[in-house]
Amino acid sequence: MRHNGRLAPRLVIAFALAWVGRAHAATVVLLEPARSTPATKEALFRLQGELLAVGLEVELRARPSGFSQSLDPRAQLERIAERQRAIAIIDVNDGGAAVSVQIWIFEHGPDRVQVSRVVLEPEPVTRSETVAIRAIEVLRSRFLELALARRESKPPTPTPAANHAAAPPPSPRGPRFGLEAGAAISTGVDGIGPALLPLVRFDWRPGGWLLAQLTAGALGTSPTVERGTTSAEVAQQYAALGVCYCPRTVLGLRPLLALSVGALRTTLDGRAELPQRAHFVEQWSAVFEAAIGARLQLPGRYFVTVASHVQLAQPYVAVHFTDQIVATSGRPNLLFPLMFGAWL
């Protein structure tokens, strides 16, 4: 490999650019053999000049005693590098007609020193200027490799925005109170036909999957029970307090199971032709209700509830025409409500 004198300035400039911000405090140790020939001294002089030109501190030291006979001179060089905080040690060897160079590059870590060794073999036509230029070129390329390796092995530092994005957002507690309104088809199973019963419900969610519910129904239609010329209109209103198990699902459809207890008011408004007499009767009963259905979550805080209810009244209501029972209510009553609601 041959170099001319015009190549040296370009290598020096490139090496200086690669070491901006770091080379000002870096030290390179040059080891001088005990007996130096003029070629060796010229190589050392040119190496020292090239290194100083790029801003490196250069220390010229005599080669340690016994260094040439040592099979592994690494330990001796590590001690020198540790004491001098050197980034490299260049050992110039006198080969008589030519000069060869060994370059030891050190990475000082918290645990130990890592060493990379590069040997420039002597060539018959090698001049001292060429040795210096090649040594600078090897140093520059090797330090560039180490810098790239450290950059690839270092994990990326997360930015504050990335940390903020990676942190899971606090789960909102969510609204605790809900209001529902709708209507139910109410019917008995023993002689009393269907009726349309408006409903309103208040929901309270203390947490988890349980809801406390207060439901009231009133102002509905009054089905008529008839037998000949005698008839009676049956009207019912009720209110019940209970709990609802309504677990969350992925698709927004929640199954529900509810139990409640309350009061049922039933009125009978009789109609009869003379000589029969009609009566108006009012009866209050305890009502026990069980429901099963589903709740569909709509966009925002809105939802729809569809369910089937079974009501048992105690005491139940019996409709009498003269001395005969023609219909009963509350054993059981069936309700099929459709309700729209919103969390407040």
C-alpha positions, 0 to 999 in steps of 0.5 A: 500500500503506497501513499503520497504526501498529498494524502496526509492532509486529507486524512488528518482533516477527516480524523479531526472531524471524527474526533470533534468534542472528544480528542481534546483530552485524549492521550496517545502513548508512543513507545520508543525502542531502547535502540532506535535507528534513524528510520525509527526516530523519523517514524516516531517524529512524524507520528507525534506530529500527525497526532498533535495536529489533530488535537491529541495529547502525545506522550513518548515513553520508553518501551518497558523492560522485558516487553520484547521477550513477553509472549503477552504484553497486554497486561503491561500495556493495560497498566500503562493505559490505565495510569495515563488514561490513554486511548491508544498505545503505538509501539514502533518496532525497528525492523532494520530496513523497514519500520512496523507498527503495532497499535493497541486501542483501549476502551475504558469501561467501568469494569475492565479495559477492552483492547483491540490490536492492529499490526502494520507489517513492514514493507521493503519500501515503507517510509516513515511518512507512510507509516505515520499516515497509515497509523493515523488512518487505522486509528481513525477507522478503528475509533469509528467502528467502536463508536458505531458499535456503541451506538447500536448496542445502546438501547434507545432512550425513551423521550418524555412523550414516549414515556407518557404514551406508554404509561397506561392512562388512569381508568376513569371511575365513570358515572354512578347514577343512571336514569331510564324511561320506557314502557312494558307490556304487562299481562296476567296468566289467569284472565287479565289481558295485556296492558301498557305500563309506563316505567321509570328507573333510577340506577346507582352503581356503587362499583363493580358489576352490581347496580342498585335499582329503584323501578316504578310503573304507573298511569298505564292502560286498564284491561277489562275483565267481562262476564255477561253484562258485568265487567271490571277494569283492572289498573296496577301500579307498583314500585320495587327496590332491588339489585342487578348483576350486570357484568361488562362484555367486550362488544358492549352487550351486558347480560343482566339478572335482577331481583327486587321487592316492593309494593303493588297497588291494584284497583278494580272498577266494576260495571254492572246492570241493575239489579246487580251492584258494582264496586270499586276495590283497592288492594295493596300487596307485597310484590317480588320480582325477578328479571333476566335480560340484556343491556346494550351500550350505545355511543356516549353514555346512552344504553337500551335495556330489554328484559323479561320480568316475573312478579309474584304478589302476596296476597294476590288479587282475585276478581269476583263476579257475584260469588265466582272468581273470574280472574286473578292477578299477581300469580304471576304477572309477566312484564316485558319492558323496553327502556332507554337510559343514560348515565348522568 
